[in-house]
Amino acid sequence: MKTRLLQHIQGLSDDQLPAYVYDLAALRSHTRTIRSALPDRVELFYAAKANSDPRLLRTLGEHVDGFEVASAGELRHVRRLFPTSRIAFGGPGKTARELSHALEAGVERVHVESQHELRVLTTLVGERTVDVLLRVNPPLPLGRLPLVMGGRPSPFGMDPAQLDACLRILAAHPRIRLRGVHAHLASGLDAPAQLALVERVVGWAAHWTRAHGLPLDEVNVGGGMGVDYEEPERVFDWSAFGTGLRRLLADHPGLTVRIEPGRSIGAYCGWYVTRVLDVKRSHGEAFAVVGGGTHHLRTPATRGHDQPFEIIPSDTWAWPWPRSAVRLEPVTLVGQLCTPKDVLASRVPVVRLRNGDRVAFAMAGAYAWNISHHDFLMHPEPGFHYLDDERLPTPAATTADCQWSVQGTGERLVRHGD
């Protein structure tokens, strides 16, 4: 953990916890690294669903080509922050009202999910023009992955056989302009697997466009770049991915590839910080109850993993009795909710964890607060803190700036297999 981050966490009072701490300088550095790794004709859009915090979006706005939104609410939010930015509108089940709002807001692309959605759009476009991508679900093998949206029966996109009907609708409505295809099929891939999938998608798109006498202008492959919560030091290899894309684009002159990552941009630059409220034992196992829980940080519950963390010892103890503690054994970290599913990390070995110590959960910058069930039990919301040293001299940007520290300050987490 960086010194300035540790100092900020140590400077928070108990009443200020739980809290999210976002390292905006690290986020900026990480995004610059991604941008510099990508070749020309690869556009980088940020998926706002991953974390729509305004301060994060403003930081990212300097370094991405645009934003992908998936609802009228996200569209309004992003448009307020960025009145002229490029915006792509995706997601299934768009209503006529949402599509109308997208047209009024001047979105750059609408990702059409079905024939019905395209027909609704024809009733709204009027004298305006709108550019669309047809979201397709081609039958490509994907294997076992954390999240799979395509390559098999799915509510996302259309089977290839349905695209011919869409082409007939488009031919009758020239103000709706086809720019290409969208095929976000899976999440959680490393760089070689992601590159192989992009190659298969582009290959499929090239075959389909040739068969229909269409130019291959744009292929949007979505996001899905892997984030490894079990081994946080294993970061997606953007350099290798960019090199592979450069080779791919050399074979397809005139093609633009767009990616829309979210988690892999922001996850590493956020921390959820809380304190231990109680340490207890049950049937021979150790539990630490922390302030907050999965109603603030739902990620480990939804993905079924242990959220990586660091322990920050605190010498403050106001009670006259001894502090309960766990030493050199596994402990399960749980929150304050009245459900056995409120687990942030299960049976993780620690050197020492005491009542009153602080715990900083790493990799909490994406799909964390914004997907959590905030109102359950009506606990107070966490605070939000932002670190930014852009005014200070900084070294050359590296992906390591955003990596979870395996060195740690204080008594860090001892991972399984260490």
C-alpha angles and dihedrals in degrees: 000000000000116000095239091050092050091048091051092050092047089050093058115100121230088252089060093060138132094046142157116231117196120195101212094178090056090046090052092048093048093050092049089053091052093046093049091050094056120086127229113284091038112106121202116213122175118229101230091201089074092067124340097186105145094226091053092046092050090051091050094044090074093060111030129076093230146312135276116217130185105196141032088252092057090045093054091046095051094041091054089055096040112028094181105027123124111259131188117202114212141154135094127278099033111181125222088249092054093048090049090051090049090054092048091048092053099238113190097222137017114202103217112213102185147002089259091055091050092050091051089051091054090060092053107041097080111163093342126096125228132187118222141187119207110229108223132189104207118189097254121151113247108168124205113339136155093250126018121184101167149012087078137042105318141153089233121095130333137294111254091248090064094058094079090064089051091053090054091051091049092049089058093049110047093176088071103073122200111223100172144288137305121212116169100167110162148001133218101051126145119229098271092047093044091050092048090051092049089051091052092048093048090046091052091047092049091052092047095049092047091051090054098039093247129140117247099232106148139011120185111200096180121217130290099138105161125259113190111210092179093054105023093177089068101088125181109271101240093173093058091043091052092048091053092048090052090057091046094051091050087067093050111050113197095020121129118201118201125197126192109196122171113158094041091054102047110020098086096051100061132078130191107210125194141145135244112258098180141001116205143156129234124185090340097312127111123235130185116200111207131190113266118005140185092338084071099031110026096163099098091048095050096044098034097234139121110259107232114242146173126220117229108196117225123199092197112110119159100181125093094227127076120275117254113234147175119224130188096342140092119280132188115222114212136172135230099271124117095239133087088228092071093100123138098177129001128217096336116168115241134181093223136341122178137186105269097028119124126242123204112198110207130211092041099132097098136042090001121101095011095058097042126109095245101179100051106121088355097252115169117276118252123256122250125224130181128204118198127165097170089131091061125078109268131193122243111298116263132173087238088072087076100038123115107256114245090188097058130176114256121009105335130201114280104221124217107270095024 
